[in-house]
Amino acid sequence: MRGIRARNKSGQLRDKRDDVRVGTIEQKYSRDFGVRSDMHLGTLLEQAKKASLNDLIASKLGRKPR
């Protein structure tokens, strides 16, 4: 995944908080998810039935998530 993200002690990327606004993510990753920009990430993940931001971005690009 592009961008600078914090990692936990094991080296895995830290999960993005569920209360971040989708508009912020759309700007950071240059994506348009087709939803209101004031929606929370957690709500979007529930609606899209995805486990993480990485899965959501990968599905929009037609790639398999890492």
VMD Tcl script that draws the C-alpha trace (Angstrom):
set ca {
  {0.00 0.00 0.00}
  {1.33 3.40 -0.86}
  {1.82 6.12 1.71}
  {3.50 6.32 5.06}
  {1.75 4.23 7.68}
  {2.85 3.30 11.17}
  {3.83 -0.28 11.90}
  {3.25 -2.28 15.06}
  {6.02 -4.13 16.94}
  {5.85 -7.17 14.66}
  {6.39 -5.00 11.58}
  {2.87 -5.36 10.22}
  {1.06 -2.19 9.14}
  {-1.12 -0.74 11.88}
  {-4.86 -0.80 11.15}
  {-6.41 2.51 10.20}
  {-8.87 3.82 12.78}
  {-12.54 3.21 11.99}
  {-13.57 6.76 12.85}
  {-11.46 8.45 10.14}
  {-13.51 10.19 7.45}
  {-13.65 8.63 3.99}
  {-12.92 12.02 2.40}
  {-9.53 12.08 4.11}
  {-8.69 8.62 2.75}
  {-9.92 9.52 -0.74}
  {-7.58 12.54 -0.80}
  {-4.58 10.68 0.62}
  {-4.81 7.69 -1.72}
  {-6.34 9.51 -4.76}
  {-9.39 7.25 -4.81}
  {-13.11 7.86 -5.15}
  {-15.26 5.34 -3.29}
  {-18.54 6.90 -4.45}
  {-19.84 7.68 -0.95}
  {-20.21 10.83 1.12}
  {-16.90 12.22 2.29}
  {-18.14 12.57 5.89}
  {-18.82 8.82 6.22}
  {-16.59 6.94 8.67}
  {-14.22 4.27 7.38}
  {-15.78 1.66 9.69}
  {-19.20 2.20 8.11}
  {-17.79 1.94 4.59}
  {-15.94 -1.28 5.44}
  {-19.16 -2.78 6.85}
  {-21.15 -1.82 3.74}
  {-18.47 -3.16 1.39}
  {-17.98 -6.28 3.56}
  {-14.22 -5.71 3.73}
  {-11.93 -6.36 6.69}
  {-9.45 -3.53 6.19}
  {-8.57 -0.42 4.22}
  {-6.04 -2.46 2.24}
  {-8.76 -4.94 1.19}
  {-11.04 -2.08 0.17}
  {-8.40 -0.36 -1.98}
  {-7.31 -3.66 -3.55}
  {-10.90 -4.52 -4.47}
  {-11.37 -1.16 -6.17}
  {-8.19 -1.75 -8.23}
  {-9.09 -5.30 -9.17}
  {-6.07 -6.73 -7.33}
  {-5.83 -9.41 -4.68}
  {-5.13 -7.99 -1.18}
  {-1.71 -8.69 0.32}
}
mol new
graphics top color blue
foreach p $ca { graphics top sphere $p radius 0.5 }
foreach p [lrange $ca 0 end-1] q [lrange $ca 1 end] { graphics top cylinder $p $q radius 0.2 }
display resetview
